[in-house]
Amino acid sequence: MKRILIPLLSLILLAPLPLRAQQIPFGDDEEIAYTIHYKYGISADLASLTLKGEREGDTFHSTVRINTFRFWDSFYKMRDLYETTFEYAAGLRPITAYRDVEEGGYWAKCRFTWTPDASSVRAVIDKKDRPHRDTVLKEEGTIRDIFNMVYFCRAADYGALQKGKQVRTLVAMDRSVYKVTVRFAGREKKKVGGKTYNTIKLAIAVSATGADISDVGTAVSLGNSESDYDGGEKMWFWVTDDDNRLPVFFSANLKVGAIQGRLTKVSGNSHPFTSIIE
């Protein structure tokens, strides 16, 4: 099976919008779980993603684990770990990030360390059958890691998107830097796991910068080559239309098949889910 899941999951809510004044929507001890569904010939739930965040003084630390369900381990076993640490303040400036990927006999480890102004990031990378890499990524604008971006965009002001503006930002994936464009696609009622939510729908497109993209396929696991992401809008995310701004569902078309992700559990949220209507 191609590596196909996490470039899509990891790009949940990638809009670099202004933060809402004095409001951070995620709790000091929040835990979220998703089930990942794959459709190509078969249609089945393949994996779980759990995200647990914890405030540590002036910083916030989050751990993400992605595991295939036991039934699928004999076909394609995944045991992936991601961590991100950032300032618990307006801007959510990234500080460090780490990933440790084990998938179907493949492995990779990557550690990011940012400069104090977040204008550049050091990436130290080790992969199966690849040489050790130690490089610096620098672009015009703040480069964020995958899951720091998730939190940053939950804390964003969605007013700019609702006015029809396309918003762009940068996200690092190993030695690569990607341009991400987010478009407000409207409001919808979305039924997920037996509950119906008022949601905001976002359309997301991804394209490469001039940075090295030779191994983007293994940069964030489950995405085999840069050609999987040709800049078109092939990913859509639905987030709660309330103060939590929590992703409840996503859908993405791939070169081979498609995936979906649905919210299955959340605890430690900061605000009531006023978006639930039934």
Rosetta blueprint (number, residue, H / E / L):
1 M L
2 K L
3 R L
4 I L
5 L L
6 I H
7 P H
8 L H
9 L H
10 S L
11 L L
12 I L
13 L L
14 L L
15 A L
16 P L
17 L L
18 P L
19 L E
20 R L
21 A L
22 Q L
23 Q L
24 I L
25 P L
26 F L
27 G L
28 D L
29 D L
30 E L
31 E E
32 I E
33 A E
34 Y E
35 T E
36 I E
37 H E
38 Y E
39 K E
40 Y L
41 G L
42 I L
43 S E
44 A E
45 D E
46 L E
47 A E
48 S E
49 L E
50 T E
51 L E
52 K E
53 G E
54 E E
55 R E
56 E E
57 G L
58 D L
59 T E
60 F E
61 H E
62 S E
63 T E
64 V E
65 R E
66 I E
67 N E
68 T E
69 F L
70 R H
71 F H
72 W H
73 D H
74 S H
75 F H
76 Y H
77 K L
78 M E
79 R E
80 D E
81 L E
82 Y E
83 E E
84 T E
85 T E
86 F E
87 E E
88 Y L
89 A L
90 A L
91 G L
92 L L
93 R L
94 P E
95 I E
96 T E
97 A E
98 Y E
99 R E
100 D E
101 V E
102 E E
103 E E
104 G L
105 G L
106 Y E
107 W E
108 A E
109 K E
110 C E
111 R E
112 F E
113 T E
114 W E
115 T L
116 P L
117 D L
118 A L
119 S L
120 S E
121 V E
122 R E
123 A E
124 V E
125 I E
126 D E
127 K E
128 K L
129 D L
130 R L
131 P L
132 H L
133 R E
134 D E
135 T E
136 V E
137 L E
138 K E
139 E L
140 E L
141 G L
142 T L
143 I E
144 R E
145 D L
146 I H
147 F H
148 N H
149 M H
150 V H
151 Y H
152 F H
153 C H
154 R H
155 A L
156 A E
157 D L
158 Y L
159 G H
160 A H
161 L H
162 Q H
163 K L
164 G L
165 K L
166 Q L
167 V E
168 R E
169 T E
170 L E
171 V E
172 A E
173 M E
174 D L
175 R L
176 S E
177 V E
178 Y E
179 K E
180 V E
181 T E
182 V E
183 R E
184 F E
185 A E
186 G E
187 R E
188 E E
189 K E
190 K E
191 K E
192 V E
193 G L
194 G L
195 K E
196 T E
197 Y E
198 N E
199 T E
200 I E
201 K E
202 L E
203 A E
204 I E
205 A E
206 V E
207 S E
208 A E
209 T L
210 G L
211 A L
212 D L
213 I L
214 S L
215 D L
216 V H
217 G H
218 T H
219 A L
220 V L
221 S L
222 L L
223 G L
224 N L
225 S L
226 E H
227 S H
228 D H
229 Y L
230 D L
231 G L
232 G L
233 E E
234 K E
235 M E
236 W E
237 F E
238 W E
239 V E
240 T E
241 D L
242 D L
243 D L
244 N L
245 R L
246 L L
247 P E
248 V E
249 F E
250 F E
251 S E
252 A E
253 N E
254 L L
255 K L
256 V L
257 G L
258 A E
259 I E
260 Q E
261 G E
262 R E
263 L E
264 T E
265 K E
266 V E
267 S E
268 G L
269 N L
270 S L
271 H L
272 P L
273 F L
274 T L
275 S L
276 I E
277 I L
278 E L
